Amino acid sequence: MSTETFFASCPRGLEAVLAREVAALGAADVNSVDGGVQFAGALTLGYAVNLHSRVASRVLWRVGEAQYRGDQEIYAAALKLDWPRWFNVERSLRVNVTAIKAPVKSLDFVTLRVKDAICDRFRAHRASAGKRPSIDTQTPDVRVHAFLSAQTVTFYLDTSGEPLFKRGYRREAGEAPLRENLAAGMLALSGWTPVMPLLDPMCGSGTILCEAVMIAANRAPGVNRAFGFEKLAHFNAAAWLKLKADAQALEKISIQSNIYGSDLRGDALALARANLAALGYPTAVTLKQANVFEMPAPAAAGIIVTNPPYGVRLEDRDQLAAFYPKLGDALKQKYSGWTAYILSADMQLAKKIGLAASRRTPLFNGALECRLFEYQLVAGSMRRSKPAVPASSND
C-alpha cells in the first residue's frame, strides 16, 4: 500500500487541534503549518480523516509539484500529470488556484491554464477518445486545487468535496451562523468533556450545542454525508464501508447529557431545536428561553462556550457597548466556579466585559479574525483595578 501526502485545512488557530486528530488516526509525518496540517499515509487514511475530523475544512491529496517561473510552466507541469488515472473523463471538474507571493499577474488566468492542461491531457489520452471533462463551478464531481508559492506550484485532488463543516444535520441557521468545525474547535480548546456541564447561554441556532452532542454521542461528524473521494478512480468502496460501519458501531444511540442552552429569542431556540432534531438527538440538550443576565447557573461548576453577538453596523455597536459590561457582571455574579470561553471579533467590545482573560486564542471564523477569550470566573470583582490618581497639590 503506497504512502500518499495530504494537506488538511482548518480554521486558522486550530492547527494544533487538527494535528492531534490526524495523529490519533494513524497519520505519519504530521506537520502543522499556517491554516492546516500536512501528513502522510495510505489513501484510506484520507477517508478516515474526512470521516472523523471535527475541525478540518478539507482534506487535499497531493498529486504533483513543480518549479515554475510563469504561467506556461504551470501549464506544462499540469499537463505532465496523469489525470486520467485519477478520475474519469465523464466527471465534471472545477479548478481552484490560490497563491502566496506568487509572481503571476492573474490567478484567474492561471486557473484557466491549469484547466486547459487537464482537459488537453484527457484529449490526448487514448481511452478518452478525444473527450474532455465538463466544467461545473457549482457542484463538480472533482475539484482540483493548485497552490502557488514564489517558485513552486503544488497540485491537489480534493478528497472532501463539499467543505467538511457541512455535516449534513443543519436544517436551519441563524443570522450569523458559526461554522461547525470552528464550534468543535472551540469546544476542544475549552477542554470540555461530556462528563462536565456545558452551557451556551446565547446559543442561537445551536451549532455549539450540536457539536457537543455529537462528541457526547461519539458520532463521527462525516458519517451522514458524501465525499469527493467517492468519485475518484480506484475508490476502495469496501474499505470505506468498513470505516463507516466501525464508526457507527461506536456511536451511542441515546445519551444522558448535562448540556444546556438558552437564548433570549424564541425563534433562535426554534432553530436550535430543529437542528438537534435533524441530528437525531432532540432531547439531548436542556433548552430554555432566558436572558443571560438573569439566568442562574445550571450546575455548581462547568464550562461556558459561547459566541455572543458582535456588531458590524454602528447602531449594533452602540447597543453592544452596553451589553458587554452587563455580561461580565452576570458571569461574575452567577457563574462563580465556572470557566467561560467567549468568541469575539471586536477587541474593543471584548475589553468592555471587565474581566481579566487568562488566555486569548486567535481564531478565524471564515475571513473574520476573532479571539477566543478564557475567563476563570470567581466570586467578587474580576475587573482590573485602575491605579490610584494622586491627589492634586498646589505646592
C-alpha positions as CSV (number, residue, x, y, z in Angstrom):
1,M,0.0,0.0,0.0
2,S,1.6,3.3,-1.1
3,T,2.1,6.2,1.2
4,E,0.5,9.4,0.0
5,T,0.9,13.0,1.1
6,F,-2.1,15.1,2.3
7,F,-2.9,18.6,3.4
8,A,-5.9,19.2,5.7
9,S,-7.0,22.8,6.0
10,C,-8.8,24.2,9.1
11,P,-9.8,27.5,10.5
12,R,-6.7,29.3,11.4
13,G,-5.9,28.9,15.1
14,L,-7.0,25.2,15.2
15,E,-3.9,23.7,13.6
16,A,-2.7,22.1,16.8
17,V,-6.1,20.5,17.4
18,L,-6.2,19.1,13.9
19,A,-2.6,17.8,14.2
20,R,-3.7,15.8,17.3
21,E,-6.7,14.4,15.4
22,V,-4.8,13.2,12.4
23,A,-2.0,11.7,14.6
24,A,-4.6,9.8,16.6
25,L,-5.9,8.3,13.3
26,G,-2.5,7.0,12.5
27,A,-1.0,9.7,10.3
28,A,2.8,9.9,9.8
29,D,5.0,12.9,9.3
30,V,2.4,15.3,10.9
31,N,3.4,18.9,10.4
32,S,1.3,21.9,11.4
33,V,1.5,25.0,9.1
34,D,-0.5,28.1,8.9
35,G,-4.0,27.2,8.1
36,G,-3.7,23.4,8.2
37,V,-1.7,20.2,8.7
38,Q,0.4,18.2,6.4
39,F,0.6,14.5,6.9
40,A,1.2,11.1,5.2
41,G,-0.5,7.8,5.0
42,A,-2.5,5.4,2.8
43,L,-5.3,6.7,0.7
44,T,-7.7,5.1,3.2
45,L,-6.3,7.4,5.9
46,G,-7.7,10.3,3.8
47,Y,-11.1,8.6,4.0
48,A,-10.7,8.3,7.8
49,V,-9.7,12.0,8.3
50,N,-12.7,13.1,6.3
51,L,-15.0,10.9,8.4
52,H,-13.6,11.6,11.8
53,S,-12.0,15.1,11.9
54,R,-14.1,17.6,13.8
55,V,-12.1,20.7,12.8
56,A,-10.8,20.1,9.3
57,S,-12.3,22.1,6.4
58,R,-10.9,20.0,3.5
59,V,-8.6,17.1,3.0
60,L,-6.4,17.5,-0.1
61,W,-4.4,14.7,-1.7
62,R,-1.1,16.0,-3.2
63,V,-0.6,14.6,-6.7
64,G,2.2,16.8,-8.1
65,E,4.7,19.5,-7.6
66,A,7.0,21.5,-9.9
67,Q,9.1,24.6,-10.1
68,Y,7.8,27.5,-12.3
69,R,8.6,31.0,-13.4
70,G,5.5,31.8,-15.4
71,D,2.1,30.5,-16.4
72,Q,3.4,28.5,-19.3
73,E,5.5,26.4,-16.9
74,I,2.4,25.9,-14.7
75,Y,0.5,24.7,-17.7
76,A,3.3,22.3,-18.6
77,A,3.5,20.9,-15.1
78,A,-0.2,20.3,-15.0
79,L,-0.1,18.6,-18.5
80,K,2.5,16.1,-17.3
81,L,0.3,14.7,-14.5
82,D,-1.7,11.6,-15.3
83,W,-5.2,13.0,-14.6
84,P,-7.0,10.1,-16.4
85,R,-5.5,7.7,-13.8
86,W,-7.3,9.6,-11.0
87,F,-10.7,10.3,-12.4
88,N,-12.9,9.5,-15.4
89,V,-13.4,11.9,-18.3
90,E,-17.2,11.8,-17.6
91,R,-16.7,13.5,-14.3
92,S,-17.3,17.3,-14.1
93,L,-14.4,19.4,-13.0
94,R,-13.6,22.6,-11.1
95,V,-10.2,24.1,-10.6
96,N,-9.2,26.4,-7.7
97,V,-6.0,28.3,-7.6
98,T,-4.6,30.1,-4.5
99,A,-1.2,31.8,-4.0
100,I,1.2,33.4,-1.6
101,K,3.8,35.8,-3.1
102,A,3.4,34.2,-6.5
103,P,4.9,36.2,-9.5
104,V,1.8,35.9,-11.6
105,K,-0.4,38.7,-12.9
106,S,-3.7,36.9,-12.7
107,L,-4.9,33.9,-10.7
108,D,-7.9,33.7,-13.0
109,F,-5.7,33.3,-16.0
110,V,-3.6,30.6,-14.1
111,T,-6.8,28.8,-13.3
112,L,-7.7,28.8,-17.0
113,R,-4.3,27.4,-17.9
114,V,-4.5,24.6,-15.3
115,K,-8.0,23.7,-16.5
116,D,-6.8,23.7,-20.2
117,A,-3.8,21.5,-19.3
118,I,-6.1,18.9,-17.6
119,C,-8.5,18.9,-20.5
120,D,-5.7,18.7,-23.0
121,R,-4.3,15.7,-21.1
122,F,-7.6,13.9,-21.4
123,R,-7.9,14.7,-25.1
124,A,-4.6,13.1,-25.7
125,H,-5.4,10.0,-23.7
126,R,-6.5,7.1,-25.9
127,A,-9.2,5.9,-23.6
128,S,-10.8,9.3,-23.6
129,A,-11.3,9.2,-27.4
130,G,-10.6,13.0,-27.7
131,K,-13.1,13.9,-25.0
132,R,-12.5,16.3,-22.1
133,P,-14.2,16.7,-18.7
134,S,-17.1,19.2,-18.5
135,I,-16.6,22.2,-16.2
136,D,-19.0,22.8,-13.3
137,T,-18.2,25.6,-10.9
138,Q,-21.2,24.9,-8.6
139,T,-21.4,21.2,-7.9
140,P,-18.5,19.5,-9.6
141,D,-17.7,15.8,-9.2
142,V,-13.9,16.5,-8.9
143,R,-12.1,19.5,-7.5
144,V,-8.5,20.2,-8.4
145,H,-6.6,22.7,-6.2
146,A,-3.3,24.4,-7.3
147,F,-1.3,26.3,-4.8
148,L,1.4,28.7,-5.9
149,S,4.3,29.8,-3.7
150,A,7.0,32.1,-5.0
151,Q,8.7,29.4,-7.1
152,T,6.6,26.2,-6.7
153,V,3.2,25.0,-7.9
154,T,1.6,22.1,-6.0
155,F,-1.4,20.2,-7.3
156,Y,-4.0,18.5,-5.1
157,L,-7.1,16.5,-5.6
158,D,-9.9,17.4,-3.2
159,T,-11.0,14.2,-1.3
160,S,-13.7,16.1,0.7
161,G,-16.0,17.6,-2.0
162,E,-18.2,19.9,0.0
163,P,-16.4,21.6,2.9
164,L,-16.2,19.3,6.0
165,F,-18.1,21.8,8.2
166,K,-21.2,20.8,6.2
167,R,-22.1,17.9,8.4
168,G,-25.5,17.3,6.9
169,Y,-27.5,18.0,10.1
170,R,-28.1,21.7,9.8
171,R,-31.7,22.4,8.7
172,E,-31.8,26.0,9.9
173,A,-29.3,28.7,10.5
174,G,-29.4,32.0,12.3
175,E,-28.4,35.4,11.1
176,A,-24.6,34.8,11.6
177,P,-24.1,31.0,11.9
178,L,-20.9,29.8,13.4
179,R,-19.2,27.2,11.2
180,E,-19.5,23.7,12.6
181,N,-15.8,22.9,12.6
182,L,-15.0,26.2,14.4
183,A,-17.6,25.4,17.1
184,A,-16.0,22.0,17.5
185,G,-12.6,23.6,17.8
186,M,-13.8,26.0,20.4
187,L,-15.0,23.0,22.5
188,A,-11.6,21.3,22.0
189,L,-9.8,24.4,23.1
190,S,-12.0,24.7,26.2
191,G,-11.0,21.2,27.4
192,W,-14.7,20.3,27.7
193,T,-15.5,16.6,28.0
194,P,-19.0,15.0,28.2
195,V,-18.8,14.4,31.9
196,M,-18.7,18.2,32.5
197,P,-21.7,20.5,32.5
198,L,-21.7,22.7,29.4
199,L,-23.7,25.9,28.7
200,D,-24.1,28.1,25.7
201,P,-26.3,31.0,27.1
202,M,-26.6,32.7,23.7
203,C,-26.9,29.6,21.6
204,G,-28.7,31.0,18.5
205,S,-29.3,28.1,16.1
206,G,-27.4,25.8,18.4
207,T,-24.2,25.0,16.5
208,I,-22.0,24.7,19.6
209,L,-24.7,22.5,21.2
210,C,-25.0,20.2,18.2
211,E,-21.2,19.7,18.0
212,A,-21.2,19.0,21.8
213,V,-23.9,16.4,21.4
214,M,-22.0,14.7,18.6
215,I,-19.0,14.5,20.8
216,A,-21.1,13.1,23.7
217,A,-22.6,10.5,21.4
218,N,-19.3,9.6,19.9
219,R,-20.7,10.3,16.4
220,A,-18.2,10.7,13.6
221,P,-19.0,14.1,12.1
222,G,-18.9,12.8,8.5
223,V,-20.9,9.7,8.9
224,N,-24.1,11.0,7.2
225,R,-22.6,12.8,4.2
226,A,-20.9,12.1,0.8
227,F,-17.3,12.9,0.0
228,G,-15.2,13.8,-3.1
229,F,-13.0,10.7,-2.9
230,E,-16.1,8.5,-3.7
231,K,-15.9,9.9,-7.3
232,L,-12.2,9.3,-7.9
233,A,-10.9,6.3,-9.8
234,H,-10.0,3.3,-7.8
235,F,-12.2,4.3,-4.9
236,N,-12.0,1.5,-2.3
237,A,-15.7,1.1,-1.6
238,A,-15.1,-1.9,0.7
239,A,-12.6,-0.1,2.9
240,W,-14.9,2.9,3.1
241,L,-17.9,0.9,4.1
242,K,-15.9,-0.8,6.8
243,L,-14.7,2.6,8.2
244,K,-18.3,3.8,8.3
245,A,-19.6,0.6,9.9
246,D,-16.9,0.7,12.6
247,A,-17.7,4.4,13.3
248,Q,-21.5,3.7,13.5
249,A,-20.8,0.7,15.9
250,L,-19.2,3.1,18.4
251,E,-22.0,5.7,18.3
252,K,-24.3,5.9,21.3
253,I,-28.0,5.6,20.3
254,S,-29.1,7.8,23.2
255,I,-27.2,10.0,25.6
256,Q,-27.9,11.5,29.0
257,S,-26.0,14.7,28.9
258,N,-25.6,17.8,31.0
259,I,-25.6,20.1,28.1
260,Y,-27.6,23.3,28.4
261,G,-28.5,26.1,26.0
262,S,-30.5,29.3,26.2
263,D,-31.3,32.3,24.1
264,L,-33.4,35.4,24.6
265,R,-35.2,34.9,21.3
266,G,-37.7,32.2,20.9
267,D,-37.2,32.0,17.1
268,A,-33.5,31.2,17.7
269,L,-34.4,28.4,20.1
270,A,-36.8,27.0,17.5
271,L,-33.8,26.8,15.0
272,A,-31.7,25.1,17.7
273,R,-34.5,22.5,18.3
274,A,-34.8,21.9,14.6
275,N,-31.1,21.3,14.2
276,L,-30.9,19.0,17.2
277,A,-33.9,17.0,15.9
278,A,-32.2,16.7,12.5
279,L,-29.1,15.5,14.3
280,G,-31.2,12.7,15.8
281,Y,-30.9,13.9,19.5
282,P,-33.9,16.2,20.0
283,T,-33.9,15.9,23.8
284,A,-30.1,15.7,24.5
285,V,-29.9,19.4,25.4
286,T,-31.9,21.3,28.0
287,L,-33.0,24.4,26.2
288,K,-34.6,27.4,27.8
289,Q,-35.7,30.9,26.7
290,A,-33.9,33.2,29.1
291,N,-31.9,36.4,29.4
292,V,-28.3,35.7,30.0
293,F,-28.2,38.5,32.6
294,E,-30.9,36.8,34.7
295,M,-30.5,33.0,34.2
296,P,-29.0,31.1,37.1
297,A,-26.2,28.6,36.6
298,P,-27.5,25.1,35.9
299,A,-24.7,23.5,38.0
300,A,-22.2,24.4,40.6
301,A,-19.3,24.4,38.1
302,G,-18.8,23.8,34.4
303,I,-17.8,25.2,31.1
304,I,-19.4,28.1,29.2
305,V,-18.7,28.2,25.4
306,T,-20.5,30.9,23.5
307,N,-20.4,33.2,20.5
308,P,-22.2,36.4,21.6
309,P,-23.2,39.0,19.0
310,Y,-20.5,41.4,17.8
311,G,-21.8,44.2,15.7
312,V,-20.7,45.5,12.3
313,R,-23.3,48.3,12.0
314,L,-22.8,51.4,14.1
315,E,-26.2,51.1,15.8
316,D,-25.3,47.5,16.8
317,R,-22.0,48.5,18.3
318,D,-23.7,51.2,20.4
319,Q,-26.0,48.5,21.9
320,L,-23.2,46.0,22.4
321,A,-21.1,48.6,24.1
322,A,-23.7,48.5,26.9
323,F,-24.2,44.7,26.6
324,Y,-20.7,43.5,27.3
325,P,-20.2,45.1,30.8
326,K,-23.6,43.6,31.8
327,L,-22.4,40.2,30.5
328,G,-19.3,40.5,32.6
329,D,-21.3,41.3,35.7
330,A,-23.7,38.4,35.1
331,L,-20.9,35.9,34.7
332,K,-19.1,37.2,37.8
333,Q,-22.2,37.1,40.0
334,K,-24.0,34.0,38.8
335,Y,-21.2,31.6,37.5
336,S,-18.6,31.6,40.2
337,G,-16.6,28.3,39.8
338,W,-17.3,28.1,36.0
339,T,-14.8,28.8,33.2
340,A,-16.1,30.8,30.2
341,Y,-14.9,30.8,26.7
342,I,-16.2,33.7,24.7
343,L,-15.5,34.3,21.0
344,S,-15.4,37.9,19.8
345,A,-14.3,39.6,16.6
346,D,-14.2,43.0,18.2
347,M,-11.3,43.5,20.5
348,Q,-12.7,46.9,21.8
349,L,-16.0,45.3,22.8
350,A,-14.2,42.4,24.5
351,K,-12.4,44.9,26.7
352,K,-15.7,46.2,27.9
353,I,-16.6,42.9,29.6
354,G,-14.5,44.0,32.5
355,L,-13.0,40.6,33.3
356,A,-9.3,39.5,33.2
357,A,-8.8,37.0,30.4
358,S,-6.5,34.1,31.4
359,R,-5.9,33.2,27.7
360,R,-6.6,34.7,24.3
361,T,-6.5,32.3,21.4
362,P,-6.6,33.8,17.8
363,L,-9.2,32.1,15.7
364,F,-10.8,32.8,12.3
365,N,-14.5,32.5,11.5
366,G,-14.1,32.4,7.8
367,A,-12.2,35.5,6.9
368,L,-13.2,37.2,10.2
369,E,-10.4,37.4,12.7
370,C,-11.5,36.6,16.2
371,R,-10.2,35.9,19.7
372,L,-11.4,33.1,22.0
373,F,-11.2,34.6,25.5
374,E,-10.9,32.3,28.5
375,Y,-12.2,33.7,31.8
376,Q,-11.8,31.8,35.1
377,L,-14.8,33.0,37.0
378,V,-14.6,33.7,40.7
379,A,-16.9,35.4,43.1
380,G,-16.4,39.2,43.6
381,S,-14.8,41.6,41.3
382,M,-12.6,40.5,38.5
383,R,-12.2,43.9,36.9
384,R,-8.7,45.2,36.6
385,S,-8.4,48.0,39.1
386,K,-7.2,51.3,37.8
387,P,-4.1,52.8,39.5
388,A,-4.9,55.4,42.1
389,V,-4.7,59.0,40.9
390,P,-2.5,61.1,43.2
391,A,-4.3,64.0,44.9
392,S,-3.6,67.3,43.3
393,S,-1.2,69.6,45.1
394,N,-0.6,73.4,44.9
395,D,2.9,73.0,46.2
